[in-house]
């Protein structure tokens, strides 16, 4: 009996690493949001620093009924490019997710980033796990009124910049583009990230402010310059690790853009309603067995123990 128990224990110990490996190879959490220009969900998150204490963020948290702890998890599954059909007017910043409804408040004092009309700039989009997909950047039309709910009619039909499968470098995607030259005052930079490696689409609102058009001595517009990096958010200052990936279609990243959010953010619970489906890489808790591979490893473990028991 002692020999049998010893053999069974040894078999289980030998099979356990297989189970753990397949468990670990299950769906990984993969989330993100723009940190520069800072998005509303990042600014009003617990990592938002001073932004989190502004009147707009306090109002958003109160309207939300809970803090924006999962700032990197504003995603909707199964949209498949039908953004304007699935996300209703007035709900663009929250993605129509009740867990983020405070982000849809119409007010003109949200934390913002100053940009320069017609300038080149780099959007930094922090992410925890690399994904394939396309980023689409929209800038609200001239005449946008931030005191009214954001609607699809406030945005052009076509984005002013896109990027497909950019590389994740130092915890962030960096998308370089040229801003439209005819915007002044407070505007909305709206970012859509449609994954192709999952069924998820991520939505984010970044409030930006453009100065009045600069004029030279001859009365013409001055030459565009690189848009200033007006802020460094708390998630951007954190030093978490991320795995770079290579992509043939990736644009050239700029080395000085925003860094990844803290590693602690990767373990924030999912509290979306509705929640993304199981293929999205989400889920608030670790699965008991990660897919078919985990089940196979579990069966292997049980089978070994059963066989040895039969051979007593």
N, C-alpha and C positions, 0 to 999 in steps of 0.2 A: 504493500500500500504506500509506504514511504517513497519507494522508487517511482511508483506511478505518479504520485503528487509532484515529485521533483521534476519528472519528465514533462508533466502538463504545464507546470509553472514555467519551465524553460521554453516550451513551445509558444506559450502566450507571450512571453517576453520577447521572443524572436519575431513574432508576427506583429506586435504592437507598433514598432516603428513604421511598418507599412501602412497601418491604419492612420497613424499620425501624419505621415507624409501626404496621403491622399486627402486627409482632412484639411491640412494646410493648403493643399492645391485647389481647394474649392473656390467659389466665387469670392473675389477680393473687393473690398469696399473701394469705390473710386468716385470721388466727388471733387467739386471745385467751384470757384467763383472769382470774379475780377477783384484784384487788390489794388490795382492802379490803372486807370482811375478807379478810386474806391467805389465798390458797389454798396447799395443800401444795406444789404444783409450783412456784409462784412463790417461796415461802419457801426452798425447797431448791435453787433454781436458782443459777447463778453470780452473778446479780444480787441474791440474797437477803440480802446483807450479813451481819449477825450471825446471822440466822436460819439461814443456810446452814451455820454452824459448830456448831449445836446437836447434841446427842447423837442426836435423832430424825432430823435431816437427814443426819448422817453415816451412820447405820444404813441409811437409805433409799437413799442413793447407793451404799453397799456392796452392798446387796441388789439394787440395780438393775444394778450392774456398769458404770455409766457415769453421768456427771453429767447433770442435767436441763437441758441446754443449750436445747432447744426447749420452753421452758415454756409457750409460747403455741400449741402444736400438738397438744394432747391431744384428738383428735377421731376419730370413727368414722363411716365412710360407710355409707349405706343402712339406717340403723336405722328411720327413718320412724315414730317414736313408739313403737316396740316395745321401749322401754328395759328393762323388767323381763324380757322374753323373751330379749333379746340379751346383756345384761350380767349375768353370773352373780353370785350372792352372794359377798361377799369380794373382789370385783374392781371395786367401784363407783368407787373413787378413781382407778384406772388406766384405767378404761374397757375392762378386759381386754386392754390393749395391753402386750406384753412390754417395750417400751421405757420403760414407766412403772410396772413392777410394784412397785418400792420404795415407792410411795405407798400401797400397801395394807397396810403393816405396822400391826398392832394394838398401839398403845401410847398412853399418856396424857400424853406430854410433847411432842407436836408443837407447833411455834410456833402461838400462838393470839391471838385478838383478843377483848377484853372488850366485852360488849354488855349492855344493860339490858332486863330482861323487860318486855314490853308497850310498849316505846319505838318511836318511828319511827326508821328508819335508812335510809341510802342505800348500796346495794351498788355499788361501782365495778368495772367489768369492762373492763379495757384491751383494745383491739383495734387492729389495724393498718389494716384496710380495712373500710368499712361493709358490712354484710350485712342482709338481712331475715330475720326469724325470731322465735321466741318463747322468752323466758327463763322458766324455772320454778324457783322457790326452795322448797326443802324444809328443815325443821328437824327433827332427830331427835326421836323421841318421849321423853316423860319416862321416866326409867329407862334411857336409853341407856348402854351400857357401852363406853367407848373402848378398853378392854383386849381387846376381842373384835373380830373382823373385821366391818366394816360390811356389813349385809345390807339387802335391800329391806324386810324386816319392821321394821327400825329406823326407817323413814321413814313418815310418813303417806301414805295413798293419794293425797291431793290436796295440791298445793303451797299454802303460805300466801300466796304472791304470784306473779303472772305479769306479764309485760310483752311486748307484741307490737310489733315494729318500732320500738324506741326509737331516737332519734337518736344518732349518734356525734358527740360534742362534745369537742374537745380530746383526742382519742385514747381516749375511754372512753365506754362506755354507763353511765348512772347510773339505777339502779332504786330508787325510793323505796317503802318498804313499812312496815308495822307488825309488829313481832315478836310472836309468841305470848307471853302473860303468865305461863304456867305452867311455864317452864323454869328450872332452876337447875343450877349446876355446869357441867361440860364437856359440850358438845353438838357436833353436826356440822351445818354449813350446807352443803347439797348443792345445787349449781346445774347445771341442764341447759339448754343453749342449742341448740335445734333450728333449724337454718337452713332457710329456704325458697328462698333464692337459690343454695344448693348442696345436695348430698345429705348434708352432714355434721351430726353432733350432737356437741357439746362437753360434757365432764363435768368437774366440779371439786369438791374437798372443801376446805372452810374450817373449821378447828377454832376454835370460839368458846367463851367462858366467861361464864356468867351468875352474878352474885352471889346470895346468899340473898335472898328477897323482903324488901324494905324495909318497915318498919312505921311508921305515924305514931303520935302520942300516943294516938289513939283506937283503936288496934289494927288499923286498916284499912291497905290497901296505899297507898303514896304515889303521887301522880299520876305517870304515865309522862313521861319527858323524852326529848329527842333522845339516841340512843345515842352514846357518845363515839367519835371516830375515834382508836382506841387506838394505831395504828401508821402509819408511813409506810415502805413498802417501797422497796428500791432501784429497781425498775422504775418505781414511782410517782414517784420524784424525777427521773427522766430527762426531758429536754425534747425529745421528738420531735414531728414535725408529723403532723397527721391532717386529713382533709377532712370537715367537718361535713356531715351530710345532714339533710333535712327529712322528717318522717313525720307523717301525719295522726294516727296512733295513738300517737305517741311521748309518754311522760309528761314532765312538766316537769322538766328536769335541774337539779341544784343546782350552782352555780358553784364550790363549794369542794371538790369531790370529787377523787378520785385522778387524776393526770395519766397520759398515755400512757407506755408503756415506751420505752426508747431505740430510736432508729432502727436501731441495729445488730442488734436482735433480729429485725427484719423479714427479715434475710438469713440467719437460722439455718437449717441444713440440716434437711430432714425425715428422720427416722430411725425412722418408725413401722413396726410390723409387727403386723397387716397395714396396708398403706398405704391412704390414701383413694383413691378413683377419680379419674380425670383431670378430672371435672367439679367437684371439690371446691375448686379453687383452690390445691391443694398441689403438691408436687413438689420434689425436692431440687435440681434444676438447671433452668436456663432452657431451654425447649423450642427445638429447632432452628427450627421454624416454628410460629407460634402459630395453629393452626386453619386453616380454609379461607381466611381473609383473607391469612394469611402465605403459603400455597401459591400463591394467585393472584398475589401480588406477586412471588414468586420466578419463576413462569412468565412474567410480564410482562417481568422483567429478562432472562431467557434468550431470550424471543421477540424482544425488540428487538435483542439482539446477533446472533441468528441471521439476522434479516431484513437487517440491515446487511451481514452477511457475504455473503449471497446477492447483494447489490447491488454487490459490488466491481467 
